[in-house]
């Protein structure tokens, strides 16, 4: 017996989501990047990004974030302060 995958939602790409929400595709792509604080719920298949059209997480995200004009970035971790190495005093060969 073969098994078939049954999806409750339509799986769409960023181009179709952008068209459905009437926004540029670049906005959708930017909001799926790792540095976005509140990314759009998505599925990654390697380099391909897909969305579950009609899913509750996608609908909830849209309700909350539809009025934002930018994607807040995650704060980068503080860089550790590096102390310079102390200068070494070399002994002369004559000693």
N, C-alpha and C positions, 0 to 999 in steps of 0.2 A: 504494500500500500504506500502510495506516495503522500507526502505531507505538503500542504500548500500553506504559504504564509498568508494570513488574513490581516489586513491593516484596517483599523477603524478610522484612520485619517488618510487624506491624500498626501503623498510625499511630493513636495515641490522644491524647486531650486530658488536661489536668491533673485533671479530675474523675474520669476513668476510672483514671488512674494512682493517684490518692489512694485510690480505692476498692480497687484491687488491692493496695496496700501497707497498707491499713487505717490511714490517717493523714488529718488534715484537709487539704482542698484548699489552704488558706492556706499550709501548710508547703511544699507542692510549688511554689506560685507564688513564695514567698519565695526558694526555692533555685534559681530561674531568673533572678533579678534580676542586673543588672550588678555590684552591689556585693557579691555573694556570692563568697567566696574559692574555693569548690569547688562550682560550680553543677552541677545535674543535667544530663546531656547532653540537649540539646533542639534543636528546629528552630523558628525564628521565621518566621512568614508575616505580616509587618506586626505587628499587635497580637496575633495568635493564636500560642499556644505549643503545639507538638505534640511527642510523644515516640515513639521507635521501640521499641515493646514487643517484648521478646525479643532486642534487639540486644546485642552483647557490651559496648559502652561503658556501656549502662544497667545491665546485670547487674554489671559490675565496680564501677561507682559505688556501687550498692546494697551490695555486699559490704564495701566500704571504709567507707562513711559511715552505715550503718544504725544505729549506736549513738550517733550525735551527737544531742544534744538541741537544738542551735542551729546556725545557719549562720554560720561565722566571716566577719566583714566584711573587705573589703580595706581596708588602711590608706589613708587619704586622703593625697594628696601634701602635703608641708609647705607652708604658706602662706608666700609670700615676705614678709620684713619690710620694710615700707615706711617710709622715713624721711620725716619731715614736710618740707614745703618751707620753705626759709629765709625769714624775714620780709624783705620788700623795704622799703628805706628810700626813701620818696618825697621828691623835692626839692620844696621849697616854690616856688610860682609867683613869689615876690618876688625870687628869685635870678636 
